[in-house]
Amino acid sequence: MMLAPAALSLLALVPQDPVPLSIPMEPGLTIVQSVTGDAYQGRDYEAVIAIADRTRRGSAAGDVAITSAAFVKDRDGVRRWLSVSRTVLGADLAGARSLILGFSTDDPDRLPGTTALGPSRALLKALTQTGHAPVSLRNYAARPEQTGTLELVERATWFPVLVNNARVRMPAMHARGQLVSEGRAQPWEFWFLDHPVQPLTLRVAHGAPGAASVGQPVWSRQIVRIDIPRLLLAGDGEGVALDGDGGGPLPDGSGEAVGMAGGMPAAEQDALGTGGRSVRGSGKAPGLGTGSGAGDGGAAGGLDRLLGDRCRVQVPGIYFEFDSDLLNPASGPWIGAIADLMRRHSDWTITIEGHTDSVGSVRYNLDLSTRRATALARRLSSQHGIAAARLSTRGVGPNRPLESNATTEGRARNRRVELVRPCDRPTR
C-alpha cells in the first residue's frame, strides 16, 4: 500500500565527534511533523518519524535507518495506520542533490542518490558558500521530478521547535526557488537547520503552479517537535531542562517539561540564546538551544524527579492521530516509561490530563481531551498491568494553553498530556 503524498523527514547526520547543536543520533529519537494542504488526505495530519536500530541487512556505518507512522488514507482511500521503513545511505547524506519528500510502502528500503527530506551536507554547503544550489525533488518516489535552483534568502533566522516539550529556537537557513516539472514551474520555500554536519528540513512549503511566490502555501510540512526518549526512560536525573526566552513569555501553567541532553560546548550556548540567556543545566550535558516552559527549568531529568518533586509533568512522546483519541504506535516506548514509573512508585496514584488546541468548539475539545486521557489510562491498564484504581483522567480541552493557537507550533505545544499526582502543595 502507498502512503500517498506523505510528508516525512529525517535527521540528515552521521556519527561524528560532538559538535554545536548536536541532536543525539540514537534509536528512538522521534520527529513529529505537521502536514497541511494535502489534497489526497483531505485534512491536516501529523506524521511521526523515529530513528531505528541499525539492524537492517546490508546497512553500513553512516547509514541511517528510520521508520514512520501516520494515520492516513492508503491507495484505496481507507484511513489506517501506515508504517514505512527506509535506510538512507551515508554517501547520500553527504552528497546527494535529490530529495524525496514522502514515502510509499511500495518503495524499496533504499533509494540510492536521494535523501529523505533532510538535505545533504553538500547541498547546504553550496547554499552557504555560493548562495544557490541545484536541487531536484519528488513528493514521493513515484511522482514526477521537479528540478531547479534554490536561492538563499536569509541565513541568520530562527525557527521554533519543541524539544522534549521545551520550546527551542533553532538557527535556520531560508531558501526558495522555482522548480519545474513537465514544463510547469512552481514556487517552493525551505527552512533548513543551519548546521554543516546535521542539516534538517524544518519546514517546506509550495505555492500554486505558475505563481511568482509561495505566498499563502498550497501545501506545507513543518517539524513541530523532537522527542528524545533516553532521558525519559533512564530516569537518572542527568537530563537538563531548557531555559531562555524562547520567543516570548508564555502563560502560566505549563507544568515542567522533561529536559534533554545535547552536545553543545558551554562556551557556545549563548550563540543560540537571546538577551544573553543561555541553557541551564548540570554541566554534564549542555542542552540544545533556548526554550521556555512555565517552570523554572532547573537541572532535572526523568519523570521520577519531576513528578516526585513538582507533582506535575508534561510527557513527551504521547502521539495521537489528528483530531482523534487513537494512539500512534510510536507512543509505545513512552507509554512503557510511564508504566515503569508507576511500578517503581507503587504508592503513587496519578491523574492523566489531556489538553488540546483551540481548533473547534470548547465542548468538542473538552470531550476530545477526556477521550485521549482515557485512552492512555486504558492502555496502561490493559497492556502494562497498571491497576485502574491508581489512574484517574481529566479533560482540560483548550482551557490551559501554553502558547497562542494562532501558529502551527503553538497549537502543537498546546496538544499535550500531563501527569499529576496528589501533593501537599498546589500543582498550579
NORVENNOR-V490929 format. One line per field, one symbol per residue. ss: DSSP state (H for helix, E for strand, L for the rest). psi: psi as a letter, one per 30 degrees, with the letter a starting at -180 (. if undefined). burial: + if it has 9 or more other ideal C-beta (glycine too) atoms within 8 Angstrom, else -. A space follows every 50 residues. Layout:
# NORVENNOR-V490929
ss->???
psi->???
burial->???
This chain:
# NORVENNOR-V490929
ss->LLLLLLLLLLLLLLLLLLLLLLLLLLLLLEEEEEEELLLLLLLLEEEEEE ELLLLLLLLLLLLEEEEEEEEEELLLLLEEEEEEEEEELHHHHHHLLEEE LLLLLLLLLLLLLEELLLLLHHHHHHHHHHLEEEEEEELLLLLLLEEEEE EEEEEEEEEEEEELLEEEEEEEEEEEEEEEELLEEEEEEEEEELLLLLLL EEEEEEEEELLLLLLLLLEEEEEEEEELHHHHHHLLLLLLLLLLLLLLLL LLLLLELLLLLLLLLHHHHHHHLLLLLLLLLLLLLLLLLLLLLLLLLLLL LHHHHHHHHHLEEELLLLLELLLLLLELHHHHHHHHHHHHHHHHLLLLLE EEEEELLLLLLHHHHHHHHHHHHHHHHHHHHHHHLLLHHHEEEEEEELLL LLLLLLLHHHHHHHLEEEEEELLLLLLL
psi->lkililjlakjillkllklkhkkjjlkfkkkkkkkkgjeeeglllkkkkk klkigkkfklkflkklklkkjlkafggkklkkkkkkkkkeeeeefkgkkk fakkffllekikgllieklleeeeeeeeefglkklklkeleflkkklakk kkekeilkkkkkjhfkkkjkklkkllljkkkhgkkkkkkkjkkikfeilk jekkllakkflflebjkeklkkkflkkjfefeeehggflklklafgglkl llgfakkkllkahkkefgeffflkggklkkaffeilljakaklfafgajk kleeeeeeeffkkkjlgjklkkhlgkkkfffeeeeeeeeeeeefiffkkl kjkkklagklleeeeeeeeeeeeeeeeeeeeefggkkfffkllkkfbgfi kflkgfleeeeeefjlkkkklklflkf.
burial->-+++++++++++++----+++++++--+++++++++++--+--+++++++ ++---+--+--+++++++++++++-------+++++++++-+++-+++++ +++++-+--++--+++++++++++++++---+++++++-++---++++-+ ++----+-+++++++++++++++++++-+++---+++++++++++-++++ +++++++---+--+--+-+++++++++++++++++-++++++++++---+ +--+++++++++++---++--++---+++++---+++++++++++-+-++ +++++++--+++++++++++++--+-++-++-++++++++++--+--+++ ++++++++------+++++++++++++-+++--+-+---++-++++++-- +++-+-+++++++++++++++-----+-
